Amino acid sequence: MKTPKSITKRIRITKKGKVVRRAMALGHSRVNKSTSQMKRKKLSRGLENSTELIKKYF
């Protein structure tokens, strides 16, 4: 089964098996966002709800 490219661009699986994603709204319009908001959005975020479903694609 091939991995859908849309999934590989958005999420990744860590060495310990956690599914991690990037924060939304970092692509453009950065001028309108505060510095603290940008720092907060640069952190990776976990994805817990459908971990088993996502892992089958990798």
Secondary structure, DSSP 8 states (H G I E B T S, - for coil): ----HHHHHHEEE-TTS-EEE--SS-SS--TTS-HHHHHHHTS-EE--TTHHHHHTT-
